[in-house]
């Protein structure tokens, strides 16, 4: 039996480990223009400081979760956060953009190690019926970090320069590592099939498929959906995925275990997160350009317009946890998905006038809905993980959280227009993104009903 103090310690390590990744992504966006000027980098090179990280982290999350299940999640969280901090220190002293890109890829590798472990720690520390509250706390921490990132990054870059942004990660990473070492949770349960060693062939195919997919999606804003490079990379991703399915079916110990692949709550929750994050981040991408280019708002004013989204994510997460306990995963997920769709649809009707109250209300609805989806889907993924596979399901969940935004931005950019070709209006684009998010209603309806008393 784990004491309440030890559970709180595990929750703190989980929330802090997840938050450092979210915070880093926010501050990087603000630091990139200064980094470009200081290092004399091209726009394409600066884009690779984001793309390189994204490809690395998305392609390795499931493998990292599998390693955590086998060798211990506390070890992987500690190693991941220390490596993340070390790579940040290297970026802070880098003399060329080539080194920055290489170290951002390394940061992605270490980020992949730590992210599934943050979820697995909660599964080991809390019983299944008490996961709602700690997951709500973790979701709130993520929302605060994501919202504070651009503001903190702007202040640091303005007064200390872009290199200071990366130095910040070093003491934070050391503190999280020390906190993780103090965590004491039970060892992961042994899977019913014994677990077995990690299959390197399947891991390589999975990494190749995800890397090709993410790189193809990340390039759509520049090349479009029908560009030769996009089509070739999507074809490569499909080919690698087909080979992976054939390989995993024959493998004695597949990287995505059969117990996980056959779990309806796990697969449904991952699907919900994939499409709702696509809708959310595609909407933010399109709305940001609308606010700055059409309405001529500066970055600070744009951030203030979006602030209700962050506020309702922070405030809505505890409410979502309570709703999950009372109404069960199915009703809560359906309600959250409907709120996401409604929020995007309301934004699509804001028009060229962009009335502040209407946009604030739409962003608030979107934030409340996404908080509800996040809490419910995360609790279902972690709580319904087959014994011994908390790391794998955590890796699948984080993969959806990385691929989804890339997909949403690709949809938004592809319909807006590329290479100077006029695209759809904001309203049309957002309605398409609302339709993408609405696809989450089907997997949400497959989640369990509340247990009868």
N, C-alpha and C positions, 0 to 999 in steps of 0.2 A: 504494500500500500504506500503510495507516494504522499508525503505531507503537503499541505497547502503551500508552505514556503517554497518547496522544491518545484511545485507546479508553477508558481509565479515566476520563479527563476527561469524555468524552461520557456514560459511565455515571453519573458523579456528577451531572451536570446533569440527566439523565433521572430518576434516583431522587429528587433533591431537588425537582424541579419537580412530580413526582407526589405527593411526601410533603406539600408545603405545602398542597395541596388537601385531602388526607385529614386532616391535623392541624387545619385550619381547621374542618372539619365537626364534629370531635369537641369542640373547645373551645367552639363556638357553642352546642351543646346545654346545656352547663353554665352558660353566660353568660346564656341567655335569661330565666330567672326574675328575675335582678337587673336586666337591661335592661328588662323589663316594669315592674318597680316604679319604677325611676328615671325612665322616660319616660311613665309613666301609660298604658301601652298595654293594649289588650284582648287576650284570648287569640287571637282571629282575626288581629289585627295581628302578634302575635309569630309565629304560624304562617306568615305570609307572608314573614317574614325567611328562612325555609327554603324555602317553596314557590316564591317569586319567583326565588331562586337556581337551584333545581332545574329550573324550566321554561326559564329562559334557557340554562343550560348544556346540557341535553339536546337542545334544539331546534337548537343551532348547532354541535354537535360535528362532524358530517359535513361541513358547509360549511367549517368551520375546517380540517379535514384536507385538503380540496380546495384551499383557499387556500395551505396549506403546500406541497403538491405543486407548485403553480405558482410561488410567490414565495419559497420557502425556509423550511424548518422552524426553523432557528436564529433567523431573524427573528421568526417568530410566537411561539416560546417566549420570546424576550426581551421582545417587546411584551406578551405575555400576562401574564408574571410581574410586570412593572413596573406594568401596569394593575391587576393583582390587589392589589399592595401599595398603590397609590394609593387604590383604592376602600376598602381596609381603613383607611387613615389617615383618609379622609373619614367612615367609620362611627365611628371613635374620637372625633371631635369633633362628631358629629351632635347637633342639638338637639331632634329630634322623631323619632318612630318612622317617619313618612313618609319622611324622608331616609334612615333606616336601610334601609327596604325598597327604595327606589330604588337605593341604593348596593350592596345585596346583589344586585340584578338586574344592575348593572354588573359586579360581581364574577363573576357567572355567565357574562357575555359574555367576560370576560378569561380565566376558567377554561376556557371552551370553546376559546379560542385556544391555550392552552398544553398541554392534555392530549394531543391527538393528536401534537403535536410531540415530546413526551417519548418516545413509542414509535418515531416515525419516525427519531429520532436514532440509536437502537440499530440499526435496520435499515441505516442508512447507515454505521455505524461497525464492525459485526460481520458476517462472512459468515454465511450461513444456517445452516450446520452448527455454528456456535459461539454461537448465540443463547441456548441454554438457561441457561448460567450467568449472563449479565448480566440476563436476565429474572427469574431466581430472586432475584438481589440486589435488583432493583427491587421484586419482590413482598414480600420481607422488609422493605424500607424502608417500604412501604405499611402492612404489618401493624404495625410498630413505631409509625408515626405515628398510625394509627387507634386503637391501644391506649393510647398515651400522651396523646392529645388530651383525653379527659375528666379524667384525673388532673392534667395540666398546667393545664387550664382551671380546675379546682376550686381549685388552689393560687393561681393568679393572681387569680381573682375574689375569693377569700377575703381576700387581703392587699392587692391593688391596685385592685380593682374591675373591672367588666365591660369598660370602655373599654380597659384595658391589654391585654386579650386580642387586640384588633385592632391595637394598636400593635406587638405582637410580630411581626406579618407584615411590617412595613415593612423593618427591617434584613435579615430573612431573604430577602425578595424582591430587595432590592438585591444581596445576596451571590449569589443564584442567577443574576441577570442578568449580573453580572460573570463568573461561571463559564461561562455560556452564550456570552458574547462571546469567551471564550478557546478555545472548542471549534472544532476544524477537522476537518470531515468532507467527503467528496466531495459534489458537487452531486447532487441527485436525478436518477435516470435519466429519460430522456425516454420517455413511454409509447409503445407501438407505434402508437397512433392519433394521436400528436402532442399529446395532452392537451386543447388547446383552451381557450377561456375558460370561466369559471364561468357556468352558466346561472342567471340571477337568478329566472326563473319557477319552475324546479324547486326551487331553494334555498328560495324563499318557501313553496311547497307543503309541502316536507319539514319546515320549521320549524313551520308551522301544524299539521301532523298530529301531530308529536311534542309540541308545546306543549299541544294539546288533550288528547292521551292522558295525558301526565304530570299535568296539572292535574286531569283526571277521576279518575285513580288516587289522587292525593294527597288528594282530597276524600272518598274512600270511608269513612275512619274516622268522619267526621262525618255524611255523607249516606247511606251504605250503597250497595250495588250497584244497587238499584232506585230510588234517588232520581231525581227529574225532572232535576236538574242533571247528575247522573252520566250518565244515559242520553243527554241532549242532547249532552254533550261527547264521549262515546264515538261517537255518531253523526257528529258533526262531524269527529272524527279519522278515522273510516272513510271519510267522504266526501272529505276532503283526501288521504287515502292513495290512493283510487281515481283521483282526478284526477292525482296524482303519477305513478302507474304509467302512465297513458295519455300523460302529458306526456313522461316519460322514454323511452318506447318510440319516440317520434317525434323526440326531440332528437338532434342530431348529436353533441353532447358532453354526455351525461347527468351529473348530479351523482354518482350511484353508477355508475361506468363498467361497461359490459357485461362486461369482463374480470374485474371484482371480483364482480359479481352471479353470474357463472357459475363462480366458484372454489369448489369443494366444501369444501376445508379452511377457507377464510375464513368462508363462510356457516355451516358446521357449528360452528365454534368460537364464533362470535357467538351462535348458538342455545344452545349449552351454557352460556355465561356468563349469558345471559338467565335461564334457568330455575334454575340453581344459585344465582345471587345472589338470586333471588326466594325460594328455599327457605331460604337462610342468613339473610337479613335479616328475613323473615317470622318465622322461628324466634326470632331475637334479640328482636324486638318482643314476641312472645307470652311468651317465657320471662322477659323483664324484668318484665312485669306480674305474672306468676306468682310470681316471687321476692319482689317488693316488696309485692304486695297479699295473696297467699295465705300466703306464708311469713313475711311481716312483716320482711324484711331491709332494712337501710338501703342507700343507694346505694353506699357503700364495700364492704359485704359482698356486694352484688350483683355489683360489678365483680370482686371476688376469685373469685366462683363462675365467672365467664366467662373469667377469666384463662387457663386451659388452652387455650382457643380461640386466643387471640393467640399464646401461646407455641408451639403446634404449627404455626401458620402461619409464624412466623419460622423455626423449626427445620426444618419440613417442606419449605420452598421449595428449599433446596439439594439435599435428597434427591430431590425431584420432578424437578429438573433432571438429576440423574444417571440416574434411571429413564427419563426421556424419551430420553436419548442411547442407553440400552441397549435399551429395549423398544419405542421408537417412540411416536408420538402416539396411535394407536388404543388400545393396551393401557393406556397410562398414563392417558388420559382416562376410559376405562371404569372403571378401578380408582378413580380420584379421585371420579367421580360416585357409584359404589357406596358409598364411604366417607361422602360427604355424606348420602346417603339413610340409611345405617346410623346415623350420628350423630344425625340428626333423629328417627329411629324410636326410638333408645335414650332420647332426652330425653322422648319421648311417654310412656314407661313409668315416668318418675320418680315420677309420682303426687303425692299431697299431702304425703307425708313429705319428699320432696326430699333424700334421702341425699346427702351431699357427695361421697363417692367415686364414686357412680354418675353424678352430674351432671358431675363433673370428667372422668370417662372419656368420657362422651358428647360433651362440648364438645371434648375432645382429638381424638376421632375426626373430628368435624365440621371442626375446624381443619386437621388433616392432609389430609383430603379436599379441602377448598376450596383449600388451597395447591397441591395437585397439579393440580386443575382450572385454576387461575389460570395456573400456569407453562406447562402444556401448551397451553391454548387461546391464551394470549398469544403463545407461540412459534409456533404454527401460523398465527395471524393475521398476525403480523409477517413471519415467514419465508416464507410462501407468498403474500405480497402481490405482485400483478403488477407488473412494472417501472414505476416512476414513480408508483405509487399507495399508497405506504406511509402517507401522511397520511390518505387516505380510509379505509383499512382500520383505522387507529388510531382514527379518528373513529367508525366503526361499533362497534368494540370498546368504546370508552368510552361510547357511547350505550347499549349493552346493560348496562354496569355502572351506569348511572344509572337506566334504566327498570326493570331487574330488581328492585332493592330496593323501589322504589315499588310494583311489582306484588305482591311478597311481603307487604309491610305491608298492602296493600289486601286480599289474601286473608285474612291473619291477623285484621285488624280486622273484615272482613265476616262471618267465621264466629264471631268472639267475641261480636258483637252491637254495635249502635249505638243511640244515643239512648235508652239505658236498656232496650233490649230484650235479654233474656238470649240468650246465644249458646252455642256449643259449648264443651265442656271443653277444657283444654289438650291432652289426649291426642288428641282428635279433630282439633283444629286442626293439630297438628304432623304427624299422619299424612297429612292433606291436603297439607301443605307438602312432606312427603317424596315424595308422589306427583308433585307439581309438579317437584321436583328430579329424580325418576326419568325424567322426559321427556327429560332430557339424555342418556340412554343411547342413544337412536336416533341423534342427530347424532354422538355420540362414536364409534359403530360405523362411521361414514362417513369418519373420519379415516384418513390413510395408515398402512399397516403400515411397520415398519422396513425400510430398504433392505437388500437382501441383499448380503453381502460378496462 
